[in-house]
Amino acid sequence: PGFFAFNSKAIDALGGLLENNGELLELPMKSELLHAFNPHNEIDCFDKTRAQYKTRRNGERGRLLKPAFDESKVGDTELFQVPELLQTQFFVTDAFKQRYEEHGLTGLKFEAVS
């Protein structure tokens, strides 16, 4: 994904959190106004030693199966990217996920990582 697109319900629920971690850009659509979210919160917290990778036939490390993070570097940040996966994945904390679900928002898929 290059960015998230949020509707007005999501902006009402998450707007301040999103603005603290990136920029919201208007994305006018025919039926409604969406906001594209471009995260700016990059944290160097990727833990290569604990991350799980597919092993290639030749024994080399293949694609990433499950990332892992040094949580002490994440701190109280609720939404972030890591340099190793900058253009492919966004990560959120349990607090973000809980807030998202409490407001009945849908559309994002959450997968637990360590």
MARPALO-991176 format. One record per residue (C-alpha): residue in one letter; x, y, z. Coordinates in pm, 1 decimal. Layout:
<site res="a" xx="X" yy="Y" zz="Z"/>
...
This chain:
<site res="p" xx="0.0" yy="0.0" zz="0.0"/>
<site res="g" xx="111.1" yy="351.0" zz="-70.9"/>
<site res="f" xx="-137.5" yy="513.3" zz="166.2"/>
<site res="f" xx="-453.6" yy="460.2" zz="366.7"/>
<site res="a" xx="-776.3" yy="630.3" zz="258.1"/>
<site res="f" xx="-1016.7" yy="719.3" zz="537.7"/>
<site res="n" xx="-1377.7" yy="837.2" zz="523.0"/>
<site res="s" xx="-1527.7" yy="1106.7" zz="745.3"/>
<site res="k" xx="-1631.6" yy="856.1" zz="1015.8"/>
<site res="a" xx="-1272.1" yy="735.3" zz="1043.1"/>
<site res="i" xx="-1136.1" yy="1091.1" zz="1044.9"/>
<site res="d" xx="-1373.2" yy="1181.3" zz="1329.1"/>
<site res="a" xx="-1249.5" yy="880.6" zz="1528.7"/>
<site res="l" xx="-878.9" yy="883.4" zz="1439.1"/>
<site res="g" xx="-806.2" yy="1230.2" zz="1299.9"/>
<site res="g" xx="-585.6" yy="1360.1" zz="1582.2"/>
<site res="l" xx="-391.9" yy="1037.4" zz="1603.0"/>
<site res="l" xx="-337.4" yy="1038.0" zz="1227.4"/>
<site res="e" xx="-231.6" yy="1402.6" zz="1216.6"/>
<site res="n" xx="25.4" yy="1336.8" zz="1491.2"/>
<site res="n" xx="185.7" yy="1061.2" zz="1282.5"/>
<site res="g" xx="167.4" yy="1193.4" zz="927.0"/>
<site res="e" xx="-36.8" yy="1407.1" zz="692.5"/>
<site res="l" xx="-397.5" yy="1390.7" zz="577.9"/>
<site res="l" xx="-464.0" yy="1492.8" zz="219.5"/>
<site res="e" xx="-809.1" yy="1549.2" zz="73.1"/>
<site res="l" xx="-902.7" yy="1287.5" zz="-182.2"/>
<site res="p" xx="-1228.9" yy="1399.4" zz="-346.8"/>
<site res="m" xx="-1437.8" yy="1112.1" zz="-480.0"/>
<site res="k" xx="-1770.7" yy="1123.3" zz="-664.8"/>
<site res="s" xx="-1972.6" yy="994.3" zz="-369.6"/>
<site res="e" xx="-1776.5" yy="1133.2" zz="-72.8"/>
<site res="l" xx="-1465.3" yy="1311.4" zz="43.3"/>
<site res="l" xx="-1193.1" yy="1074.6" zz="157.8"/>
<site res="h" xx="-862.9" yy="1159.8" zz="318.9"/>
<site res="a" xx="-541.5" yy="992.6" zz="215.4"/>
<site res="f" xx="-305.2" yy="933.1" zz="503.6"/>
<site res="n" xx="66.3" yy="953.5" zz="437.2"/>
<site res="p" xx="260.0" yy="840.4" zz="746.9"/>
<site res="h" xx="573.6" yy="1028.5" zz="842.4"/>
<site res="n" xx="655.6" yy="832.1" zz="1152.4"/>
<site res="e" xx="951.4" yy="611.7" zz="1063.0"/>
<site res="i" xx="1111.0" yy="421.5" zz="1351.3"/>
<site res="d" xx="1425.9" yy="212.3" zz="1326.3"/>
<site res="c" xx="1292.5" yy="-69.5" zz="1545.1"/>
<site res="f" xx="1294.0" yy="-371.8" zz="1313.3"/>
<site res="d" xx="1446.5" yy="-675.4" zz="1488.4"/>
<site res="k" xx="1601.0" yy="-893.7" zz="1216.7"/>
<site res="t" xx="1712.7" yy="-1155.9" zz="1468.9"/>
<site res="r" xx="1354.6" yy="-1227.6" zz="1585.5"/>
<site res="a" xx="1177.4" yy="-1177.5" zz="1253.4"/>
<site res="q" xx="1067.8" yy="-1490.5" zz="1069.0"/>
<site res="y" xx="1166.1" yy="-1544.2" zz="705.8"/>
<site res="k" xx="1097.0" yy="-1806.9" zz="444.7"/>
<site res="t" xx="1411.7" yy="-2007.5" zz="377.8"/>
<site res="r" xx="1503.0" yy="-2058.3" zz="13.4"/>
<site res="r" xx="1610.0" yy="-2395.5" zz="-121.5"/>
<site res="n" xx="1971.8" yy="-2280.8" zz="-117.8"/>
<site res="g" xx="1942.4" yy="-2199.2" zz="253.4"/>
<site res="e" xx="1940.9" yy="-1820.6" zz="210.8"/>
<site res="r" xx="1688.2" yy="-1596.2" zz="380.2"/>
<site res="g" xx="1384.5" yy="-1535.9" zz="160.9"/>
<site res="r" xx="1081.0" yy="-1310.9" zz="197.1"/>
<site res="l" xx="965.4" yy="-1184.3" zz="532.1"/>
<site res="l" xx="689.4" yy="-1394.7" zz="688.9"/>
<site res="k" xx="649.2" yy="-1222.4" zz="1024.6"/>
<site res="p" xx="823.8" yy="-902.5" zz="1135.1"/>
<site res="a" xx="946.6" yy="-842.1" zz="1488.5"/>
<site res="f" xx="1020.2" yy="-515.9" zz="1665.3"/>
<site res="d" xx="1223.4" yy="-380.0" zz="1952.5"/>
<site res="e" xx="926.6" yy="-244.1" zz="2146.8"/>
<site res="s" xx="1147.3" yy="-17.7" zz="2357.8"/>
<site res="k" xx="1212.0" yy="187.8" zz="2042.6"/>
<site res="v" xx="843.5" yy="209.7" zz="1948.2"/>
<site res="g" xx="750.5" yy="385.2" zz="2273.4"/>
<site res="d" xx="401.6" yy="535.1" zz="2274.0"/>
<site res="t" xx="380.3" yy="571.7" zz="1896.4"/>
<site res="e" xx="56.0" yy="420.0" zz="1767.7"/>
<site res="l" xx="123.4" yy="408.6" zz="1392.5"/>
<site res="f" xx="461.9" yy="375.8" zz="1223.7"/>
<site res="q" xx="673.9" yy="241.2" zz="943.2"/>
<site res="v" xx="1018.7" yy="85.2" zz="957.4"/>
<site res="p" xx="1302.1" yy="169.1" zz="712.9"/>
<site res="e" xx="1332.5" yy="-192.6" zz="594.3"/>
<site res="l" xx="967.2" yy="-202.9" zz="483.5"/>
<site res="l" xx="906.5" yy="165.2" zz="415.2"/>
<site res="q" xx="704.7" yy="136.6" zz="95.9"/>
<site res="t" xx="523.1" yy="-187.1" zz="168.0"/>
<site res="q" xx="381.0" yy="-197.9" zz="520.0"/>
<site res="f" xx="243.7" yy="14.9" zz="800.0"/>
<site res="f" xx="234.9" yy="-100.2" zz="1160.7"/>
<site res="v" xx="1.2" yy="-3.5" zz="1442.0"/>
<site res="t" xx="-13.1" yy="-77.4" zz="1811.9"/>
<site res="d" xx="-287.9" yy="-258.4" zz="1998.7"/>
<site res="a" xx="-408.7" yy="83.3" zz="2119.4"/>
<site res="f" xx="-466.7" yy="196.5" zz="1758.3"/>
<site res="k" xx="-645.3" yy="-129.7" zz="1673.4"/>
<site res="q" xx="-866.7" yy="-100.9" zz="1981.3"/>
<site res="r" xx="-962.9" yy="258.5" zz="1899.1"/>
<site res="y" xx="-1032.8" yy="160.8" zz="1538.2"/>
<site res="e" xx="-1259.6" yy="-125.9" zz="1644.4"/>
<site res="e" xx="-1433.5" yy="69.2" zz="1923.7"/>
<site res="h" xx="-1556.9" yy="317.2" zz="1663.1"/>
<site res="g" xx="-1690.8" yy="39.1" zz="1440.1"/>
<site res="l" xx="-1449.2" yy="115.3" zz="1158.5"/>
<site res="t" xx="-1387.6" yy="-144.4" zz="889.7"/>
<site res="g" xx="-1156.6" yy="-198.8" zz="596.1"/>
<site res="l" xx="-817.7" yy="-254.2" zz="757.7"/>
<site res="k" xx="-676.2" yy="-599.6" zz="816.4"/>
<site res="f" xx="-475.0" yy="-646.6" zz="1135.9"/>
<site res="e" xx="-215.4" yy="-918.8" zz="1184.3"/>
<site res="a" xx="-35.4" yy="-970.7" zz="1514.0"/>
<site res="v" xx="343.7" yy="-934.8" zz="1508.6"/>
<site res="s" xx="599.1" yy="-953.9" zz="1784.8"/>
